[in-house]
Amino acid sequence: MRRRGITDTEPADSTDRWLVSYADFITLLFAFFVVMYSISNVNMGKYRVLSDSVMTAFSAQSNSPFPIGSQLGVSVQRAPIAVGLIGQTGWVSMEETAASLDKRLKQWVKKGMIAVKGNEKWLEIEIKSNLLFKSGDAVLSADAANILSELTAVIGTTKNPLYVSGYTDDVPINTGRYPSNWELSAARSASVVKLLAQKGINPARMGAIGYGEFRPIVANDSVTNRQKNRRVVIRVMTGEDMFAGSSPFADSEVTPAVSPESVPEIPVTTLQGPEPVRSIFGAP
């Protein structure tokens, strides 16, 4: 019987092995683009729901909105917000206070001797110095007592801080009591503060400041302008936060250039604030 011969043959190398890797690569690339497309089209509604769910699960408080005033253990009530003077009966707006001052000081406001101005954060009462003092003196006149009495009737019942600032013209003064205009302006503001305290205003609410001749509102180039610069300004603030440095002490003065030789050797602190000034009543 004839035996069949056995031939040793090796299989030929396959040239299609790369198709497997290529198919895997195409599959991964397709999955990548599907994921990128799904990320670029996020459903914000579902995303917020998922985000709130995660926040609720990992925090003790819920971020779910609820109507103000609803019952959540305790009732939530919205108190009215107002900016003004803190009176015995609550908040009083600066406009109402200015109107009351204008009514009480009407005879002097009409003559341009007193001006009331300010904004929602502070109130300013500017009084000409010749209405309160004699020239070169810090003793209050009889008219000053009447004016400050009317002023106290309006702001005396509040708890707001107030500042009294004294200003002079550039005419030099050199007396035993007042070596310079700084002493004169400081003494005048102190006299006003003392009288206000005597009429019942808490001294802890008040401060006295003297600026001398260095805060003119107009140039000291005429008799009329120098009279405008001689003044006492009473500023009423809306709250204790005004002591932090935001009070409007600049009040739009025209500060001239001063040589070092003309300045007395007395320290002075200049406080300025950003609040704009608008006139409510009286002369601008």
C-alpha positions as CSV (number, residue, x, y, z in Angstrom):
1,M,0.0,0.0,0.0
2,R,1.4,3.3,-0.9
3,R,2.0,5.7,1.8
4,R,0.9,9.3,1.4
5,G,3.8,11.7,1.8
6,I,3.7,14.3,4.6
7,T,4.9,17.7,3.6
8,D,5.9,20.2,6.2
9,T,4.4,23.5,5.1
10,E,4.3,26.8,7.2
11,P,1.2,29.0,6.9
12,A,1.7,32.2,5.1
13,D,1.9,35.4,7.1
14,S,-1.4,37.2,7.4
15,T,-1.4,40.7,6.0
16,D,-4.8,41.6,7.7
17,R,-3.7,41.8,11.3
18,W,-3.7,45.6,11.3
19,L,-7.4,45.6,10.7
20,V,-8.0,44.6,14.3
21,S,-6.0,47.5,15.8
22,Y,-7.5,49.9,13.3
23,A,-11.0,48.8,14.2
24,D,-10.3,49.3,17.9
25,F,-8.8,52.8,17.2
26,I,-11.9,53.8,15.1
27,T,-14.2,52.6,17.9
28,L,-12.3,54.6,20.5
29,L,-12.2,57.6,18.3
30,F,-16.0,57.4,17.7
31,A,-16.6,57.1,21.5
32,F,-14.4,60.1,22.0
33,F,-16.4,62.3,19.6
34,V,-19.7,61.1,21.1
35,V,-18.5,62.1,24.6
36,M,-17.3,65.5,23.3
37,Y,-20.6,66.1,21.6
38,S,-22.6,65.2,24.7
39,I,-20.5,67.5,26.8
40,S,-21.0,70.4,24.4
41,N,-24.8,70.1,24.7
42,V,-25.3,70.2,28.4
43,N,-28.9,70.3,29.5
44,M,-28.8,73.1,32.1
45,G,-32.0,72.1,33.7
46,K,-30.8,68.6,34.4
47,Y,-27.4,69.9,35.3
48,R,-28.9,72.2,38.0
49,V,-31.0,69.3,39.4
50,L,-27.9,67.1,39.6
51,S,-25.9,69.9,41.2
52,D,-28.5,70.6,43.8
53,S,-28.8,66.9,44.6
54,V,-25.1,66.7,45.1
55,M,-25.0,69.8,47.3
56,T,-27.9,68.6,49.3
57,A,-26.2,65.2,49.9
58,F,-22.9,66.7,51.0
59,S,-24.1,69.7,53.0
60,A,-26.4,70.3,55.9
61,Q,-28.2,73.1,54.2
62,S,-30.3,73.0,51.1
63,N,-29.9,75.5,48.3
64,S,-33.5,75.0,47.1
65,P,-35.2,78.4,46.7
66,F,-38.1,79.3,49.0
67,P,-40.4,82.3,49.1
68,I,-39.5,85.0,51.6
69,G,-42.0,84.9,54.4
70,S,-42.7,81.1,54.1
71,Q,-42.7,78.9,57.1
72,L,-39.3,77.2,57.6
73,G,-39.3,76.5,61.3
74,V,-39.5,80.3,61.9
75,S,-41.3,83.0,60.0
76,V,-39.2,85.2,57.8
77,Q,-40.3,88.8,57.5
78,R,-38.8,91.6,55.4
79,A,-38.2,94.8,57.3
80,P,-38.3,98.1,55.5
81,I,-35.0,99.6,54.6
82,A,-34.5,103.4,55.0
83,V,-31.6,105.7,55.1
84,G,-31.9,108.8,57.3
85,L,-31.8,110.0,60.9
86,I,-32.4,107.5,63.7
87,G,-35.2,109.2,65.7
88,Q,-37.2,108.1,68.7
89,T,-39.9,106.8,66.5
90,G,-37.7,105.2,63.8
91,W,-36.0,106.2,60.6
92,V,-36.5,109.7,59.2
93,S,-35.2,110.5,55.7
94,M,-32.7,113.3,55.2
95,E,-35.2,115.1,52.9
96,E,-37.7,115.2,55.7
97,T,-35.1,116.4,58.2
98,A,-34.0,119.1,55.7
99,A,-37.6,120.2,55.2
100,S,-38.1,120.5,59.0
101,L,-34.9,122.6,59.3
102,D,-35.9,124.8,56.4
103,K,-39.2,125.5,58.0
104,R,-37.6,126.4,61.4
105,L,-34.7,128.4,59.9
106,K,-36.8,130.0,57.1
107,Q,-36.0,133.6,58.0
108,W,-32.2,133.0,57.8
109,V,-32.4,130.7,54.8
110,K,-34.2,133.4,52.8
111,K,-31.4,135.9,53.6
112,G,-28.8,133.4,52.5
113,M,-27.3,133.3,55.9
114,I,-28.0,129.5,56.3
115,A,-28.0,126.8,53.7
116,V,-29.1,123.2,54.1
117,K,-27.7,120.6,51.7
118,G,-26.6,116.9,51.6
119,N,-27.6,113.6,50.3
120,E,-29.0,110.3,51.5
121,K,-26.0,109.7,53.8
122,W,-25.4,113.0,55.5
123,L,-27.0,116.4,56.1
124,E,-25.1,119.7,56.2
125,I,-26.2,123.0,57.8
126,E,-23.9,125.9,56.8
127,I,-24.2,129.0,58.9
128,K,-22.3,132.3,58.2
129,S,-20.0,133.2,61.0
130,N,-21.2,136.8,61.3
131,L,-24.6,135.3,62.3
132,L,-23.0,133.5,65.3
133,F,-19.9,135.5,66.3
134,K,-18.4,138.9,66.3
135,S,-15.3,139.5,64.1
136,G,-12.2,137.8,65.6
137,D,-14.2,136.3,68.5
138,A,-15.6,132.9,69.4
139,V,-18.3,134.0,71.8
140,L,-21.8,133.1,70.6
141,S,-24.3,135.9,70.0
142,A,-27.9,136.0,71.0
143,D,-29.0,135.1,67.5
144,A,-26.7,132.0,67.7
145,A,-28.7,130.8,70.7
146,N,-32.0,131.1,68.8
147,I,-30.6,129.4,65.7
148,L,-29.1,126.5,67.6
149,S,-32.3,126.1,69.6
150,E,-34.3,125.6,66.4
151,L,-31.6,123.2,65.2
152,T,-31.7,121.2,68.3
153,A,-35.4,120.8,68.1
154,V,-35.0,118.9,64.9
155,I,-31.8,116.9,65.4
156,G,-31.7,116.7,69.1
157,T,-34.0,113.7,69.3
158,T,-31.8,111.6,67.0
159,K,-28.8,109.4,67.8
160,N,-26.8,110.2,64.8
161,P,-23.2,111.5,65.1
162,L,-22.6,115.1,64.0
163,Y,-19.5,117.2,63.4
164,V,-19.1,120.9,63.8
165,S,-16.5,122.5,61.6
166,G,-15.2,126.1,61.8
167,Y,-13.7,128.0,58.8
168,T,-12.2,131.5,58.5
169,D,-10.9,133.7,55.7
170,D,-7.2,134.3,55.0
171,V,-7.0,137.5,57.0
172,P,-4.3,136.8,59.6
173,I,-5.1,137.0,63.3
174,N,-2.5,137.1,66.1
175,T,-3.9,137.7,69.5
176,G,-3.2,136.3,72.9
177,R,-6.2,134.0,72.7
178,Y,-6.1,133.2,69.0
179,P,-2.5,133.1,67.6
180,S,-3.8,131.9,64.2
181,N,-7.0,131.3,62.3
182,W,-6.7,127.6,63.3
183,E,-7.3,128.5,67.0
184,L,-10.1,130.8,66.1
185,S,-11.9,128.3,63.9
186,A,-11.5,125.5,66.4
187,A,-12.7,127.7,69.3
188,R,-15.8,128.7,67.3
189,S,-16.7,125.1,66.5
190,A,-16.1,124.2,70.1
191,S,-18.4,127.0,71.3
192,V,-21.2,125.6,69.0
193,V,-20.6,122.0,70.3
194,K,-20.8,123.2,74.0
195,L,-24.1,125.1,73.4
196,L,-25.6,122.1,71.6
197,A,-24.6,119.9,74.6
198,Q,-26.2,122.4,77.0
199,K,-29.4,122.1,75.0
200,G,-29.5,118.3,75.4
201,I,-27.5,116.7,72.6
202,N,-25.3,113.9,73.8
203,P,-21.7,115.1,73.8
204,A,-20.5,111.6,72.8
205,R,-22.3,112.2,69.4
206,M,-20.4,115.3,68.6
207,G,-17.0,116.4,67.4
208,A,-15.4,119.9,66.9
209,I,-13.0,120.6,64.0
210,G,-11.1,123.8,63.1
211,Y,-9.9,124.2,59.5
212,G,-8.7,127.8,59.7
213,E,-8.3,129.5,56.4
214,F,-7.2,126.4,54.4
215,R,-10.7,125.3,53.2
216,P,-12.2,128.2,51.3
217,I,-15.3,127.6,49.2
218,V,-14.3,130.6,47.0
219,A,-11.1,132.6,46.4
220,N,-10.4,135.1,49.1
221,D,-10.0,137.9,46.6
222,S,-12.9,140.2,47.7
223,V,-14.8,141.3,50.8
224,T,-17.8,139.4,49.7
225,N,-15.9,136.2,49.1
226,R,-14.1,136.4,52.4
227,Q,-17.5,136.7,54.1
228,K,-18.6,133.5,52.3
229,N,-15.5,131.6,53.6
230,R,-16.2,132.6,57.2
231,R,-18.7,129.9,58.2
232,V,-19.6,127.1,60.6
233,V,-20.8,123.9,59.2
234,I,-22.8,121.3,61.1
235,R,-22.8,117.8,59.5
236,V,-25.2,115.1,60.6
237,M,-24.3,111.5,59.6
238,T,-26.6,108.6,59.1
239,G,-24.9,106.1,61.4
240,E,-21.9,105.1,63.5
241,D,-20.1,103.7,60.5
242,M,-19.5,107.3,59.5
243,F,-16.8,107.5,62.2
244,A,-14.8,105.0,60.1
245,G,-13.7,107.8,57.7
246,S,-16.3,108.1,55.0
247,S,-17.8,111.4,56.2
248,P,-17.8,114.2,53.7
249,F,-15.3,116.7,55.1
250,A,-14.2,118.2,51.8
251,D,-17.5,119.9,51.1
252,S,-16.1,121.2,47.7
253,E,-13.8,123.8,49.1
254,V,-11.3,125.6,46.8
255,T,-8.0,124.8,48.4
256,P,-5.4,127.3,47.3
257,A,-1.7,126.6,47.1
258,V,0.0,127.5,50.4
259,S,3.7,128.1,50.8
260,P,5.4,126.4,53.9
261,E,6.4,129.7,55.3
262,S,2.8,130.9,55.6
263,V,1.6,127.9,57.5
264,P,1.7,128.2,61.3
265,E,3.5,125.4,63.2
266,I,0.3,123.7,64.3
267,P,-0.6,120.2,63.2
268,V,-3.8,119.8,61.2
269,T,-5.5,116.6,60.0
270,T,-7.3,116.8,56.6
271,L,-10.2,114.4,56.2
272,Q,-11.8,114.0,52.9
273,G,-14.8,112.0,51.7
274,P,-16.1,111.0,48.3
275,E,-19.8,111.9,48.8
276,P,-21.1,114.4,46.2
277,V,-22.9,117.6,47.4
278,R,-26.2,118.7,46.2
279,S,-28.2,121.6,47.5
280,I,-31.6,121.0,49.0
281,F,-32.5,124.3,50.4
282,G,-30.8,127.7,50.7
283,A,-27.8,129.2,48.9
284,P,-25.6,126.8,46.9
